[in-house]
Amino acid sequence: MPPTDPTAIQEPPGKRASSARALQKGRQTKQLIIDAALGLAEQMGLESLSIGALAEVTRMSKSGVFAHFGSREELQISVIREYHQRFSNEVFFPALNAPRGLPRVRALFANWMKRVAIEIQSGCIFISGAVEFDDRPGPVRDALASSVQTWLAAMHRAVVQAKQEGHLVPDADEAQMAFEIHGLILALHYEARFLKNPGAIARAHTGFENILLRYGQPQISGLPRR
């Protein structure tokens, strides 16, 4: 007896394979658009993104680009998510291989500095986006702020773990230490990208070691106490 439940009727193998190929091609095309959009956003900011601009860069029709995102806002959010994922893959996840405590804090900062060395030339949407959307409530600002807060929470957690491991002095203020590390990165972007100060990277490294001088246990940090 033939099945009476429509959900029991399966597509022929050939049709399933064709559907799978179409789905894979759609994902590849969407990723191609996101890659192109991220390149534009890094150089010119999230506000530079539009369906028309991406259609021109990718040599697709506007309707083809629109079909993958539906709106300029969703395109911007997709770019933020992609940027956050790449940032995590380059900065956060590799640092997890370092032992908990100051070794991991050092690894996070070192990876962050490598990322900044690239962003000095290409731009950082975490920073440019903060300028563009600081006073503009909405989903794009929320996505951007959430990405930054997630990363800063990871750095703060690493600092807290360093204190738990006994790598910091007992009265170390973990929030203040994480704040100062973040401040170094922001200063570096301004000094190196905007002011073109050739000594900015070295000063950021010196600033980080000075933070360890204040907060780290000397026998752990390997630095003499002032």
Secondary structure by P-SEA (a helix, b strand, c coil): ccccccccccccaaaaaaaaaaaaaaaaaaaaaaaaaaaaaaacccccccaaaaaaaacccaaaaaaacccaaaaaaaaaaaaaaaaaaccccccccccccaaaaaaaaaaaaaaaaaaaccccaaaaaaaaccccccaaaaaaaaaaaaaaaaaaaaaaaaaaaccccccccaaaaaaaaaaaaaaaaaacccccccaaaaaaaaaaaaaaaacccccccccccc
